[in-house]
Amino acid sequence: MEVLENVWDFFQNEVLGMGWLNRLISTILNACGLDTIGRK
C-alpha cells in the first residue's frame, strides 16, 4: 500500500502540479512581450 501512495504522491506533485507553473511562466513571458504560442 505504501508503494501505491508513493506513486500517487509522485504523480500528483510532478504531473498534476505542473499546470500552475506552466501558466505562471507563460504569464511572465507574455508580460515581457515574448510570444508563447508560436514556435520559431
N, C-alpha and C positions, 0 to 999 in steps of 0.2 A: 504494500500500500504506500509505503514511503517513496518508492520509485515513481509511482503514478503522481504523487503530489509534487515531486521534484520536476517531472516532465511538464506538468501543468503550470507550475511556477515559472519555468523557463519560457514556455510558450506565451504566457500572459505578459511577462516582463519584456521579452525580446521581440516578439511578433506583434502582439496587440498594443504594446506601449509605444511603438514607434510612430503611430499615426499623429500624435500630438507633436512629436519632434519634427516630422516632415512638414506639417503646417507651419510650425514656428520658423523653420529655416526658410520656407517659401515666402512667408510674410516679410522676413528680414531682407531677403534678396530683392523682393519687389519694392520694398521701401528704399533700397539703394538704387533702384532703377534698372535692375537686371531682369532679363526675360527668363522665366522659369518654365514656360510652356514649350517653347521651341527648342530643337536640338540643332545646333550649327557647328 
